[in-house]
């Protein structure tokens, strides 16, 4: 299910998440078992935006990204709202997301607008010596 183009795209985030390749293998199995969902926006056979969600009572917005040429045009907001609604429709009572602290300053306002609040920080969750900011949205 995780095709080569998607895998290559996700590998561009390896700086923040060194184990992303192994995660892609696990994600593929979860998608097959309807535990996760992937939503891709493509333009000319190139990925322009992407969300990956994990279902459950405490669901997770695992990944949301938009390529630089497609930022600031509403694509990220549309992808986020679609992912959030998908999670609510699958029974989520809360949605969690984590992000590397290096990304926080560039994107925190976006997630605040969506209703997420920072609830914690965890050091070394995905990258040694780096903190992950934990956000939560409650239904």
N, C-alpha and C positions, 0 to 999 in steps of 0.2 A: 504494500500500500504506500509506503514512503518511497516515492520514485526518486530517481537520481537527481532531478532538478530540485526537488524539495530538500533532499539530503544536502546537496551542495549549498543551497540557500541557508539552511540551518547551520551548516559548518562555519558560515561567516560570523556566527556568534560565539565561536569557540574561545575567543579571548575572555569573555565573561563566564562561560560555562565549559570548562575543559573536558568534561565527560559527555558532551552533547551527542557525540556519535553513538555511544552506548545507549543514551536516552532515546535516540531515534529508533533503535531496535526494539526497546520496550514499548515505545509509543505505538509502533506499528502493530504489535500484538494487541494492545489495548483498543486501537481503532477497530481491528477485526472483531473484537469481543464487545463492541459497543460501550466501552468504558471511557473512550475519548472521541473527540470529533475534530476534524481539521477543515478549516474554511480558507480557501485560497482565492485571491483575485489575481488574474493574469492579464497581461497585455502583450500581445505579439509573442506568445509562448514564454514570456518572462514573468516571474512572480513579482507582483507589485505590492501585495499586502497579504498578511497571513494571521490567522488565529488558530490556536490549539487549546482545547478545553478538556478538562477531566471531570466526569460526572460523579455525583454523590451528594449526600445531604450537605457536607462541607465540600463544595466543588472548587475547582481551581481554574483560573485563567492562566494557563501554562505559558502561553506565548502570544504576543501581539506585536507585530511590526509592520511598518510600511517603508518601502524604499525611499531614499531621499528625494527623487524627482516627484514622488506622489505624496509627500508630506505637505501639510498646511492646506489641503484641499477637501478635508472632511472624510477622507477614506478611513483614517484611523478611528475616528469617532463612530462611523458607520459600522466598521468591523467590531469595535468594542460593544456597541449596543446590541448588535446581532448575537454576539457571543454571550453577553449577559442574559438576554432574553432566552436563548437556547438553554442556558444553565437553569434559569428559573423554571422553564417549561419541563425540565428533566428532574424537578423536585428539590433543587438546591434551596437551602435555608440561609446559607451564607456563601460568599465567593471570596476566595483567598487568591492573592497574587504575590509573587516575590520579584524583586528586581535588584540587580547589583547596584551597590551604592554609587558607582561611577555614572550610572544612568539617571539617578534620582534628580539631580539638579536640572536636567534637560526635559523631564517628563512629569514631574510631580504634579504640576498644575492640571495637566490633562486628566490624571486619575482622580484628583480631587473634584473636578467638574462632574465626573461620572458617579461620584458619591462614595468613593473608597476613602478609607482613613488608615493612616499608619498606626499599626498596633504593636510592632516589635521590630527588633533587629536581631539577626543571627550571624555570628562570625564563622566563616569557613563552611557554610552550607554547601556551596557549589564550587568555590574557588578558595584555595588556601590563602589566608591573610586578608581576605576581602569580606565585607559584610553584605548580607542580603537584607533589604528592607521588606518587611512583611506588611501587606495591606489587606484590608478586609472590607467587604460590602455585605451588609446584613439586609435581608428581605424585610 
